[in-house]
Amino acid sequence: MKRKLILLPVILLMSISSIAATKIVPLDLFKPFRIRCDGEKIFIGQEAVIYVYSTKDYKLLTKFGKPGEGPREFKLFPEYSPDFDVHADLFVATSIGKVSLFTKEGKFIDEKKVTGEGPIQFYRKLGDKLLGEKFLRDKDKTVYRGIIIFDANLKPVKEIFRYKHYAQQGKQYSPIERGLYIPNFYIHDNKIFIGGEIGPDTIHVFDTTGKALYTIQPQLDKVKFTEADKKGYIDSYANYPQFYERLKRRFKYPEYFPLWQNFIVADNRIYVQTYKRNKEDTKNEVVIFTLKGELIKRVWLPFDEYFDFNPCPYIIHNKKLYQCVDNEDEDRWELHIIDID
């Protein structure tokens, strides 16, 4: 069951301040899946189309992409959009079987074919190379996800990290770890930050050659996983009964949630979204750290959700939260922009 959240002022835990929506923009979209921002433009992915909006007046500037396997086209699973990332001079989109390069105005540049397991593999520009995540298997068929540096032609150069995928053949796993398919790494300040599903409490930091620099272990409170939370997860599968019946025997619900739900590295900060909710159940805790892991402050932010603990697409950029919000009362999607500081 989807929890409908209400935009209200947010009170900082470490100082008396409020955070309110600075802008609400109607979107002519039916189910956006991803969002990125570079300061001048906002990029929203819905199925195989990328919509580009201005951050000055929030008007649609252009759109590009369509279903297919040719140039300027994306092959996708239902309801997915390409994964994509925005750089100073490049838009990098990942779909099934290839990485596509565009200008930020949507002009096609080139594409590279990829092979491997899994529906979507993330790639980010890393100087004249790419940093990517792909599925790996060892001799005993254990499934891993590896963070790998590739050359410009997507040939592996160096594997810098690998971790066990949450689902292994024939074994139980926590359905919480499924979540939405979000990046587990970021490139920022000439460093690589790896975390998320990779570990319950650690962010691993590397230089751009893949050399390990340091680790960060954010001090966060554990949140109890209750029977009400379990019911919320079960209810979330109401529209996919056959899928749930096939998987429910493999689900093993935990005693506690993981320490965090998502992390974003931006603005020379690390934003960690935890599972802690306020008493009104309208906001999530976000703990903000320096790039070295020093605590800056804690804030409460309202996140709209597809269903329990699965937020609608959002990104943080220039100390603003950009989220696509489903306004059920108006029967439309909106872009909500909130100043965090």
ZAMARMAR-703642 format. One record per residue: x, y, z of N, C-alpha, C, O in turn; residue number from 1; residue in three letters. Coordinates in steps of 0.1 Angstrom, whole numbers. Layout:
// ZAMARMAR-703642
R    nX    nY    nZ   caX   caY   caZ    cX    cY    cZ    oX    oY    oZ   n res
R     X     Y     Z     X     Y     Z     X     Y     Z     X     Y     Z NUM ALA
...
//
This chain:
// ZAMARMAR-703642
R    nX    nY    nZ   caX   caY   caZ    cX    cY    cZ    oX    oY    oZ   n res
R     8   -12     0     0     0     0     9    12     0    18    13     8   1 MET
R     6    22    -9    14    34   -10    10    43     2    -2    46     3   2 LYS
R    20    48     9    17    58    19    18    72    13    28    75     6   3 ARG
R     7    80    14     7    93     8    13   103    18     8   104    29   4 LYS
R    24   110    14    30   119    23    26   133    20    23   136     9   5 LEU
R    27   142    30    22   156    29    34   165    31    42   163    40   6 ILE
R    35   175    22    46   184    23    43   194    35    34   202    34   7 LEU
R    52   193    45    51   202    56    64   208    59    74   203    55   8 LEU
R    65   219    67    78   224    71    86   213    79    80   205    86   9 PRO
R    99   213    77   108   203    83   117   210    93   122   220    90  10 VAL
R   117   205   105   125   211   116   138   203   117   139   191   119  11 ILE
R   149   211   117   163   205   118   164   200   133   159   206   142  12 LEU
R   171   188   134   172   183   148   183   190   155   184   190   168  13 LEU
R   193   197   148   204   203   155   203   218   155   212   224   161  14 MET
R   193   224   149   191   238   150   177   241   146   170   233   140  15 SER
R   172   253   150   158   256   147   157   263   134   161   274   132  16 ILE
R   153   255   124   152   259   110   140   252   104   135   242   109  17 SER
R   135   257    93   124   250    86   128   248    71   136   257    66  18 SER
R   123   238    65   125   235    51   111   233    45   104   224    49  19 ILE
R   108   241    35    95   241    29    97   240    14   107   244     8  20 ALA
R    87   235     7    87   234    -8    89   248   -13    81   257   -10  21 ALA
R    99   250   -22   101   263   -28    93   264   -42    91   275   -47  22 THR
R    90   252   -47    83   252   -60    77   239   -62    82   228   -59  23 LYS
R    65   239   -68    57   227   -72    54   229   -86    46   238   -90  24 ILE
R    59   220   -95    57   221  -110    49   210  -115    53   198  -113  25 VAL
R    37   212  -121    30   201  -127    38   195  -139    44   202  -146  26 PRO
R    37   182  -140    45   174  -150    34   167  -159    25   161  -154  27 LEU
R    36   168  -172    28   161  -181    33   147  -184    36   143  -195  28 ASP
R    34   139  -173    40   126  -173    30   117  -166    22   121  -158  29 LEU
R    31   103  -168    22    94  -162    29    85  -152    23    80  -143  30 PHE
R    42    83  -153    50    75  -142    65    77  -145    71    68  -150  31 LYS
R    70    88  -140    85    90  -141    92    80  -133    88    75  -123  32 PRO
R   104    76  -138   112    65  -131   125    70  -126   130    65  -115  33 PHE
R   132    80  -132   145    85  -128   146   100  -129   139   106  -138  34 ARG
R   154   106  -121   156   120  -122   171   124  -119   177   118  -110  35 ILE
R   176   133  -127   190   139  -124   189   154  -127   180   159  -133  36 ARG
R   199   161  -121   200   175  -123   214   180  -124   223   174  -117  37 CYS
R   217   189  -133   231   194  -134   232   209  -130   242   215  -132  38 ASP
R   221   215  -124   221   229  -120   214   238  -130   207   247  -126  39 GLY
R   215   235  -143   208   242  -154   197   235  -159   187   241  -164  40 GLU
R   197   221  -159   187   213  -165   183   202  -156   191   197  -148  41 LYS
R   171   198  -157   165   186  -149   162   176  -160   155   179  -169  42 ILE
R   167   164  -158   164   153  -167   156   142  -160   159   137  -149  43 PHE
R   144   139  -166   135   129  -160   133   118  -171   129   121  -182  44 ILE
R   135   106  -166   133    94  -175   119    88  -172   116    85  -161  45 GLY
R   112    86  -183    99    79  -182    99    69  -194    98    73  -206  46 GLN
R    99    56  -190   101    45  -200   113    49  -209   123    51  -204  47 GLU
R   111    49  -222   123    51  -231   125    66  -235   133    68  -244  48 ALA
R   118    75  -229   120    89  -232   126    97  -221   123    95  -209  49 VAL
R   136   106  -225   142   115  -215   136   129  -217   137   134  -228  50 ILE
R   130   134  -207   125   148  -207   134   157  -201   139   155  -190  51 TYR
R   137   169  -207   147   178  -202   140   192  -199   134   198  -208  52 VAL
R   141   196  -186   135   208  -182   145   218  -178   156   215  -174  53 TYR
R   142   231  -178   150   242  -174   149   244  -159   137   243  -154  54 SER
R   160   247  -151   158   250  -137   155   264  -135   152   268  -124  55 THR
R   154   272  -146   151   287  -144   136   289  -144   131   295  -135  56 LYS
R   129   283  -153   114   284  -153   107   271  -153    95   270  -153  57 ASP
R   115   260  -153   109   246  -152   101   242  -164    92   234  -163  58 TYR
R   103   249  -175    96   245  -187   104   234  -195   116   233  -194  59 LYS
R    96   226  -202   102   215  -210   110   221  -221   105   229  -230  60 LEU
R   123   217  -222   132   222  -232   132   213  -244   132   217  -256  61 LEU
R   133   200  -242   134   190  -253   131   176  -247   130   175  -234  62 THR
R   129   167  -255   129   153  -251   135   144  -262   135   148  -274  63 LYS
R   140   133  -258   147   124  -268   146   110  -263   144   107  -251  64 PHE
R   148   100  -272   148    86  -269   134    80  -273   124    87  -272  65 GLY
R   135    67  -276   123    59  -279   126    45  -278   138    41  -278  66 LYS
R   116    36  -277   118    22  -276   125    16  -288   122    20  -299  67 PRO
R   134     7  -286   141     0  -297   155    -4  -294   159    -2  -283  68 GLY
R   162    -8  -304   176   -12  -302   186    -5  -311   198    -8  -311  69 GLU
R   181     5  -319   189    12  -328   195    25  -321   193    27  -309  70 GLY
R   203    33  -328   208    45  -322   196    54  -318   186    55  -324  71 PRO
R   198    61  -306   188    70  -300   176    62  -294   166    68  -290  72 ARG
R   178    49  -294   167    40  -289   172    32  -277   184    30  -275  73 GLU
R   162    29  -268   165    21  -256   157     9  -254   145    10  -256  74 PHE
R   163    -3  -252   156   -15  -249   155   -16  -234   165   -16  -227  75 LYS
R   143   -18  -229   141   -17  -215   131   -28  -210   123   -33  -218  76 LEU
R   131   -31  -197   121   -39  -191   109   -30  -188   110   -18  -187  77 PHE
R    97   -35  -187    85   -27  -185    86   -18  -173    91   -22  -163  78 PRO
R    82    -6  -175    81     5  -165    95    11  -161    96    20  -154  79 GLU
R   106     5  -167   119    11  -164   121    22  -174   115    24  -184  80 TYR
R   131    31  -170   137    40  -179   152    37  -180   157    29  -172  81 SER
R   159    42  -190   174    40  -189   179    46  -176   174    56  -171  82 PRO
R   190    40  -171   197    47  -161   205    58  -168   209    56  -180  83 ASP
R   207    69  -162   215    79  -168   222    88  -158   218    89  -147  84 PHE
R   233    95  -163   241   104  -155   245   116  -163   246   114  -176  85 ASP
R   246   127  -157   249   140  -164   262   145  -160   265   146  -148  86 VAL
R   270   148  -170   284   153  -167   285   167  -174   275   172  -180  87 HIS
R   296   174  -172   298   187  -177   295   188  -192   289   198  -197  88 ALA
R   299   178  -200   297   179  -214   291   167  -220   291   165  -232  89 ASP
R   284   159  -212   279   146  -217   268   141  -209   266   143  -197  90 LEU
R   259   134  -216   248   126  -210   250   112  -213   250   108  -225  91 PHE
R   251   103  -203   254    89  -204   242    81  -200   237    82  -189  92 VAL
R   237    73  -209   224    65  -207   228    50  -208   234    46  -218  93 ALA
R   223    42  -199   225    28  -199   212    21  -200   202    23  -192  94 THR
R   210    13  -211   199     4  -213   203   -10  -215   215   -13  -214  95 SER
R   194   -19  -218   198   -33  -219   208   -35  -231   204   -32  -242  96 ILE
R   220   -39  -228   229   -42  -239   238   -31  -244   246   -34  -253  97 GLY
R   236   -19  -239   244    -8  -245   245     4  -236   236     6  -227  98 LYS
R   255    12  -238   257    25  -232   256    35  -243   263    34  -253  99 VAL
R   247    45  -242   246    56  -252   251    69  -247   249    73  -236 100 SER
R   257    76  -256   263    89  -253   255   100  -261   254    99  -273 101 LEU
R   251   110  -254   244   122  -260   250   135  -255   257   135  -244 102 PHE
R   247   146  -262   249   159  -256   238   161  -246   228   154  -246 103 THR
R   240   171  -237   229   174  -228   217   180  -234   206   182  -228 104 LYS
R   218   183  -247   206   188  -255   199   177  -262   189   179  -269 105 GLU
R   204   164  -260   198   153  -266   203   149  -279   197   140  -286 106 GLY
R   214   155  -284   220   151  -297   228   138  -295   237   137  -287 107 LYS
R   225   128  -304   232   115  -303   247   116  -307   250   123  -317 108 PHE
R   256   110  -299   270   110  -302   275    96  -306   281    95  -317 109 ILE
R   272    87  -297   278    73  -300   271    63  -290   264    67  -281 110 ASP
R   273    50  -293   269    40  -284   278    29  -284   286    26  -293 111 GLU
R   279    22  -272   288    10  -270   280    -2  -266   272     0  -256 112 LYS
R   282   -13  -272   275   -25  -268   281   -31  -256   293   -31  -255 113 LYS
R   273   -37  -247   278   -44  -235   271   -57  -234   261   -60  -240 114 VAL
R   278   -66  -227   273   -79  -224   273   -82  -209   282   -76  -202 115 THR
R   265   -91  -204   265   -94  -190   252   -97  -185   242   -97  -192 116 GLY
R   251  -100  -172   238  -104  -166   231   -93  -159   238   -83  -156 117 GLU
R   218   -94  -158   211   -83  -151   204   -74  -160   209   -72  -172 118 GLY
R   193   -68  -156   185   -59  -165   192   -46  -168   191   -41  -180 119 PRO
R   197   -39  -158   203   -26  -160   216   -26  -153   217   -30  -142 120 ILE
R   227   -21  -160   240   -19  -154   244    -5  -154   242     1  -165 121 GLN
R   248     1  -143   251    15  -143   265    18  -148   274    11  -145 122 PHE
R   266    29  -156   279    34  -160   280    49  -158   270    56  -160 123 TYR
R   292    53  -154   294    67  -151   307    71  -158   317    63  -159 124 ARG
R   308    83  -163   321    88  -169   331    90  -159   329    96  -148 125 LYS
R   343    85  -161   355    86  -152   367    90  -160   375    82  -164 126 LEU
R   368   103  -162   379   108  -171   377   104  -185   366   106  -191 127 GLY
R   387    97  -191   385    91  -204   380    77  -204   381    70  -214 128 ASP
R   376    72  -192   371    59  -190   357    59  -185   351    70  -184 129 LYS
R   352    47  -181   338    46  -176   339    38  -163   347    28  -162 130 LEU
R   331    41  -153   330    33  -141   316    26  -142   306    33  -144 131 LEU
R   316    13  -140   304     6  -142   301    -5  -131   311    -8  -124 132 GLY
R   289    -9  -131   285   -20  -121   279   -31  -130   270   -29  -138 133 GLU
R   284   -44  -128   278   -55  -135   278   -67  -127   285   -68  -116 134 LYS
R   270   -77  -131   268   -89  -124   280   -99  -127   284   -99  -139 135 PHE
R   284  -106  -117   295  -116  -119   291  -129  -112   283  -129  -103 136 LEU
R   297  -140  -116   295  -153  -110   309  -159  -108   318  -158  -116 137 ARG
R   310  -166   -96   322  -174   -95   320  -189   -98   309  -192  -103 138 ASP
R   329  -197   -95   328  -211   -99   316  -219   -92   311  -228   -97 139 LYS
R   313  -214   -79   302  -221   -73   289  -214   -75   279  -217   -68 140 ASP
R   288  -206   -85   276  -199   -90   271  -188   -81   259  -184   -82 141 LYS
R   279  -184   -71   275  -173   -63   275  -160   -71   284  -158   -79 142 THR
R   264  -152   -70   262  -140   -78   268  -128   -70   264  -126   -59 143 VAL
R   276  -121   -77   281  -108   -72   278   -97   -81   274   -99   -92 144 TYR
R   279   -85   -75   279   -73   -83   292   -66   -82   297   -63   -70 145 ARG
R   299   -64   -93   312   -58   -92   313   -44   -97   306   -40  -106 146 GLY
R   321   -35   -91   323   -22   -95   336   -22  -103   347   -25   -97 147 ILE
R   336   -18  -115   347   -21  -124   350    -8  -132   341    -1  -137 148 ILE
R   363    -5  -134   367     6  -144   369    -1  -157   375   -11  -159 149 ILE
R   362     6  -167   363     1  -181   370    12  -190   370    24  -186 150 PHE
R   376     8  -201   381    18  -210   369    23  -219   358    20  -216 151 ASP
R   372    32  -228   362    39  -236   354    29  -244   342    33  -248 152 ALA
R   359    17  -247   352     7  -255   345    -3  -246   341   -14  -251 153 ASN
R   344    -1  -233   338    -9  -223   345   -22  -221   339   -33  -217 154 LEU
R   358   -22  -223   367   -34  -220   371   -32  -205   377   -22  -202 155 LYS
R   369   -42  -197   373   -41  -183   388   -38  -181   397   -44  -187 156 PRO
R   391   -28  -172   405   -24  -169   409   -29  -155   419   -34  -153 157 VAL
R   399   -26  -146   403   -30  -132   390   -31  -124   381   -23  -124 158 LYS
R   389   -43  -117   378   -44  -107   382   -39   -94   393   -43   -89 159 GLU
R   375   -29   -89   379   -23   -76   371   -28   -64   375   -26   -53 160 ILE
R   359   -34   -66   351   -38   -55   341   -48   -60   336   -47   -71 161 PHE
R   338   -58   -52   327   -67   -55   320   -71   -42   326   -71   -31 162 ARG
R   307   -74   -43   299   -78   -31   288   -88   -35   284   -87   -47 163 TYR
R   284   -96   -26   273  -106   -29   260   -99   -32   256   -90   -25 164 LYS
R   254  -103   -43   240   -99   -46   231  -104   -35   233  -115   -30 165 HIS
R   220   -96   -32   211  -100   -21   204  -113   -24   201  -121   -14 166 TYR
R   201  -117   -37   194  -129   -40   203  -139   -45   210  -137   -56 167 ALA
R   205  -151   -39   213  -162   -43   203  -174   -46   193  -175   -39 168 GLN
R   207  -182   -56   198  -193   -60   195  -202   -48   204  -207   -42 169 GLN
R   182  -204   -46   178  -214   -36   179  -209   -22   176  -217   -12 170 GLY
R   182  -196   -19   184  -191    -6   174  -180    -3   169  -173   -12 171 LYS
R   171  -179    10   162  -168    14   169  -155    15   181  -154    16 172 GLN
R   161  -144    14   167  -131    15   156  -121    20   144  -124    19 173 TYR
R   161  -110    24   152   -99    29   146   -92    17   154   -86     9 174 SER
R   133   -91    17   127   -83     5   130   -68     6   129   -61    -4 175 PRO
R   134   -63    18   138   -49    19   149   -46    10   150   -35     5 176 ILE
R   158   -56     8   170   -53     0   167   -52   -15   175   -48   -22 177 GLU
R   155   -56   -19   151   -55   -33   151   -40   -37   158   -35   -45 178 ARG
R   141   -33   -30   140   -19   -32   139   -15   -47   135   -24   -55 179 GLY
R   142    -3   -50   143     1   -64   157     0   -68   166     0   -60 180 LEU
R   160    -2   -81   173    -4   -85   180    10   -86   179    17   -96 181 TYR
R   188    13   -76   195    26   -75   210    24   -75   214    13   -71 182 ILE
R   217    34   -78   232    33   -79   238    30   -65   233    35   -55 183 PRO
R   248    22   -65   256    20   -53   269    27   -53   278    24   -45 184 ASN
R   271    36   -63   284    43   -63   282    57   -69   273    59   -77 185 PHE
R   291    66   -66   290    80   -71   305    84   -73   314    79   -67 186 TYR
R   307    93   -83   320    99   -86   318   114   -82   310   121   -88 187 ILE
R   326   118   -73   325   132   -68   339   136   -62   345   128   -55 188 HIS
R   343   149   -65   355   154   -59   367   145   -63   376   143   -54 189 ASP
R   367   140   -75   378   131   -80   379   119   -71   391   114   -69 190 ASN
R   368   114   -65   369   102   -57   357    93   -61   347    98   -67 191 LYS
R   358    81   -58   347    71   -60   341    67   -46   349    63   -38 192 ILE
R   328    69   -45   322    65   -32   313    53   -35   303    54   -43 193 PHE
R   315    42   -28   308    30   -30   301    26   -17   307    26    -6 194 ILE
R   287    23   -17   280    20    -5   266    14    -9   266     5   -18 195 GLY
R   256    19    -2   242    14    -5   241    -1    -1   244    -5    10 196 GLY
R   236    -9   -11   234   -23    -8   246   -31    -5   246   -42     1 197 GLU
R   258   -24    -8   271   -31    -7   274   -35     8   280   -46    10 198 ILE
R   270   -27    17   272   -31    31   262   -24    40   257   -13    36 199 GLY
R   260   -29    52   250   -23    60   254   -10    67   245    -3    72 200 PRO
R   267    -7    67   271     4    76   284    11    71   289    19    78 201 ASP
R   288     8    58   301    13    54   300    19    40   294    14    31 202 THR
R   307    31    38   309    37    25   324    35    22   333    40    31 203 ILE
R   328    30    11   342    28     7   346    38    -3   338    41   -12 204 HIS
R   357    45     0   362    56    -9   375    52   -16   384    47    -9 205 VAL
R   375    55   -29   387    52   -37   391    64   -45   382    74   -47 206 PHE
R   403    65   -50   406    75   -60   402    71   -73   397    60   -75 207 ASP
R   404    79   -84   399    76   -97   407    65  -104   402    61  -115 208 THR
R   418    60   -98   425    49  -104   420    36   -98   424    25  -102 209 THR
R   411    37   -87   406    25   -80   414    21   -68   412    11   -62 210 GLY
R   423    30   -64   431    28   -51   422    31   -39   416    42   -39 211 LYS
R   422    22   -29   414    25   -17   420    36    -9   432    36    -7 212 ALA
R   412    45    -5   416    57     3   412    55    18   421    56    26 213 LEU
R   399    54    20   394    53    34   380    48    34   374    47    23 214 TYR
R   375    45    45   361    40    47   354    50    57   360    56    65 215 THR
R   341    50    55   332    58    64   322    49    70   315    42    63 216 ILE
R   320    50    83   310    42    90   300    52    97   303    55   109 217 GLN
R   290    57    90   281    67    96   275    61   109   270    50   109 218 PRO
R   274    69   119   268    65   132   253    68   131   249    80   132 219 GLN
R   245    58   129   231    59   127   223    50   137   228    40   141 220 LEU
R   211    54   140   203    46   149   196    34   142   192    36   130 221 ASP
R   195    23   149   188    11   143   173    14   144   168    20   154 222 LYS
R   166     9   134   151    11   134   145    -3   134   148   -11   125 223 VAL
R   136    -6   143   130   -19   145   121   -21   133   113   -12   128 224 LYS
R   121   -34   128   112   -38   117   100   -44   124   101   -55   130 225 PHE
R    88   -38   122    76   -42   130    67   -51   121    69   -53   109 226 THR
R    56   -56   127    46   -64   120    39   -55   110    35   -59    99 227 GLU
R    37   -42   114    31   -33   105    39   -30    93    34   -29    81 228 ALA
R    52   -30    94    61   -28    83    60   -41    74    60   -39    62 229 ASP
R    60   -52    80    58   -65    72    46   -64    64    46   -68    52 230 LYS
R    35   -60    70    22   -59    63    23   -49    51    18   -52    40 231 LYS
R    30   -38    54    32   -28    43    39   -34    31    36   -32    19 232 GLY
R    49   -43    34    56   -49    23    48   -59    15    48   -60     3 233 TYR
R    40   -67    23    31   -77    16    20   -69     8    17   -74    -3 234 ILE
R    15   -59    14     5   -51     6    10   -45    -6     3   -43   -16 235 ASP
R    23   -42    -6    29   -35   -18    29   -45   -30    31   -40   -42 236 SER
R    27   -58   -28    27   -67   -39    13   -70   -44    11   -80   -51 237 TYR
R     3   -63   -39   -11   -65   -42   -13   -65   -57   -22   -73   -62 238 ALA
R    -6   -57   -65    -8   -56   -79     0   -67   -87    -1   -68   -99 239 ASN
R     8   -75   -79    16   -85   -86    15   -98   -78    25  -103   -73 240 TYR
R     3  -103   -77     0  -115   -69     8  -128   -74    13  -135   -65 241 PRO
R    10  -130   -87    17  -141   -91    32  -140   -88    38  -150   -84 242 GLN
R    37  -128   -89    51  -125   -85    53  -128   -70    63  -135   -66 243 PHE
R    44  -123   -62    45  -125   -48    44  -140   -44    52  -145   -36 244 TYR
R    34  -147   -50    33  -161   -47    45  -169   -50    49  -179   -43 245 GLU
R    52  -165   -61    64  -172   -65    76  -170   -55    85  -178   -54 246 ARG
R    76  -158   -49    88  -154   -41    86  -154   -26    96  -154   -19 247 LEU
R    73  -155   -21    71  -152    -7    78  -163     2    82  -159    13 248 LYS
R    80  -175    -3    87  -185     5   102  -182     6   109  -187    15 249 ARG
R   107  -173    -2   121  -170    -2   124  -157     7   135  -154    11 250 ARG
R   113  -150    11   114  -138    19   117  -142    33   111  -150    39 251 PHE
R   127  -135    39   130  -136    53   131  -122    59   140  -115    56 252 LYS
R   121  -119    67   120  -105    72   129  -103    84   131  -112    92 253 TYR
R   136   -92    85   146   -90    95   141   -84   108   129   -80   109 254 PRO
R   149   -84   118   145   -78   131   146   -63   130   138   -56   136 255 GLU
R   156   -58   123   159   -44   121   160   -41   106   164   -49    98 256 TYR
R   156   -28   103   159   -23    89   175   -22    88   182   -21    98 257 PHE
R   179   -22    75   193   -18    73   196    -4    79   186     3    81 258 PRO
R   208     0    81   211    13    87   206    25    78   202    35    84 259 LEU
R   207    23    65   202    34    57   195    28    45   196    17    41 260 TRP
R   186    37    39   178    33    27   185    37    14   184    30     4 261 GLN
R   191    48    14   198    53     2   208    63     6   207    70    17 262 ASN
R   218    65    -3   228    76     0   231    83   -14   231    76   -24 263 PHE
R   233    96   -13   237   104   -24   249   112   -21   249   118   -10 264 ILE
R   258   113   -30   270   121   -28   269   133   -38   269   131   -50 265 VAL
R   268   145   -32   266   157   -40   269   169   -31   269   168   -19 266 ALA
R   273   181   -38   275   193   -30   287   192   -20   286   199   -10 267 ASP
R   296   183   -22   307   180   -13   301   176     1   307   179    11 268 ASN
R   291   168     0   284   162    11   280   148     8   279   144    -4 269 ARG
R   277   140    19   271   127    17   257   128    24   256   131    36 270 ILE
R   246   126    17   233   126    22   228   112    24   228   104    14 271 TYR
R   225   108    36   221    94    39   207    94    44   203   100    54 272 VAL
R   198    88    36   184    87    39   182    74    48   185    63    43 273 GLN
R   178    76    60   176    64    69   162    59    69   153    65    61 274 THR
R   159    49    76   145    44    77   137    50    89   126    46    92 275 TYR
R   143    60    95   136    66   107   126    76   101   128    84    92 276 LYS
R   114    75   107   103    83   103    99    92   115   101    89   127 277 ARG
R    93   104   112    88   112   123    75   107   129    70    97   123 278 ASN
R    70   112   140    58   106   146    46   106   137    38    98   138 279 LYS
R    45   117   129    33   118   120    35   109   108    25   108   100 280 GLU
R    46   102   106    49    94    95    47   101    82    42    96    72 281 ASP
R    52   114    81    52   122    69    65   125    64    67   131    53 282 THR
R    76   122    72    90   126    67   100   116    71    98   108    81 283 LYS
R   111   115    64   122   106    66   134   114    72   135   126    68 284 ASN
R   141   108    80   154   114    84   164   113    73   166   103    67 285 GLU
R   171   124    71   183   124    62   195   130    71   194   141    76 286 VAL
R   205   122    71   217   126    79   228   131    69   231   124    60 287 VAL
R   233   143    71   243   149    62   257   148    68   259   153    79 288 ILE
R   266   143    60   280   142    65   289   149    55   286   152    43 289 PHE
R   301   153    59   312   157    50   317   145    42   313   134    45 290 THR
R   325   148    32   331   137    24   340   128    32   344   117    27 291 LEU
R   344   132    44   352   124    53   344   117    63   349   109    71 292 LYS
R   331   119    63   322   112    72   319   120    85   314   114    95 293 GLY
R   323   133    86   320   140    98   305   145    97   301   150    87 294 GLU
R   298   144   109   284   148   109   283   163   107   289   171   114 295 LEU
R   274   167    98   270   181    96   257   184   103   257   193   111 296 ILE
R   247   177   100   234   179   106   224   168   102   227   160    93 297 LYS
R   213   168   109   202   159   105   190   167   102   187   177   108 298 ARG
R   182   163    91   170   170    87   159   160    85   162   148    83 299 VAL
R   147   164    85   135   156    82   130   161    68   127   173    67 300 TRP
R   129   152    59   124   156    45   112   147    41   112   135    45 301 LEU
R   103   153    35    91   146    30    94   138    17    97   145     7 302 PRO
R    93   125    17    95   118     5    82   111     1    76   104     9 303 PHE
R    77   114   -11    66   107   -17    70    93   -20    82    91   -24 304 ASP
R    62    83   -19    65    69   -21    56    61   -31    44    64   -31 305 GLU
R    62    52   -39    54    43   -47    46    34   -37    34    32   -38 306 TYR
R    53    29   -27    47    21   -17    58    21    -5    68    28    -6 307 PHE
R    55    14     6    63    16    18    78    15    15    83     5     9 308 ASP
R    85    25    19   100    26    18   106    24     4   117    21     3 309 PHE
R    98    28    -6   103    28   -19    99    42   -25    88    43   -31 310 ASN
R   108    52   -23   105    66   -27   103    67   -42   110    60   -50 311 PRO
R    94    76   -46    94    80   -60   107    87   -64   115    91   -55 312 CYS
R   110    88   -77   123    93   -81   127   106   -75   119   116   -75 313 PRO
R   139   107   -70   144   119   -64   159   120   -66   166   110   -68 314 TYR
R   164   132   -65   179   135   -65   181   147   -57   172   156   -55 315 ILE
R   193   149   -52   197   161   -45   209   168   -52   218   161   -56 316 ILE
R   207   181   -55   217   188   -62   216   203   -57   206   209   -55 317 HIS
R   228   209   -55   229   223   -51   220   225   -38   214   235   -37 318 ASN
R   221   215   -29   214   216   -16   199   217   -18   192   224    -9 319 LYS
R   194   212   -28   179   211   -31   175   197   -33   183   189   -39 320 LYS
R   164   193   -28   158   180   -31   148   182   -43   139   190   -42 321 LEU
R   150   174   -53   141   174   -65   134   160   -65   141   150   -65 322 TYR
R   121   160   -64   114   147   -64   102   148   -73    94   158   -72 323 GLN
R    99   137   -80    87   135   -87    77   130   -78    79   119   -72 324 CYS
R    65   137   -76    55   134   -66    42   131   -73    38   138   -82 325 VAL
R    36   120   -69    23   116   -74    12   123   -66     9   119   -55 326 ASP
R     6   134   -72    -5   141   -65   -18   134   -69   -24   137   -79 327 ASN
R   -22   125   -60   -34   117   -63   -47   125   -63   -57   122   -70 328 GLU
R   -47   135   -55   -59   144   -54   -62   151   -67   -73   153   -71 329 ASP
R   -51   156   -73   -52   163   -86   -50   153   -98   -52   158  -110 330 GLU
R   -47   141   -95   -45   131  -106   -34   135  -116   -36   135  -128 331 ASP
R   -23   139  -110   -12   143  -119     1   141  -111     2   140   -99 332 ARG
R    12   140  -119    25   140  -113    31   155  -112    28   163  -121 333 TRP
R    39   157  -102    44   170  -100    59   169   -97    64   159   -92 334 GLU
R    66   180   -99    80   181   -95    81   190   -83    77   201   -84 335 LEU
R    85   185   -71    86   193   -59   101   196   -57   110   187   -57 336 HIS
R   104   209   -55   117   213   -52   118   219   -39   110   228   -35 337 ILE
R   127   214   -30   128   218   -16   142   222   -13   151   215   -16 338 ILE
R   144   234    -7   157   238    -2   160   231    10   152   231    20 339 ASP
R   172   224    11   175   217    23   182   226    33   179   224    45 340 ILE
R   190   235    29   196   245    39   187   257    40   191   266    47 341 ASP
//
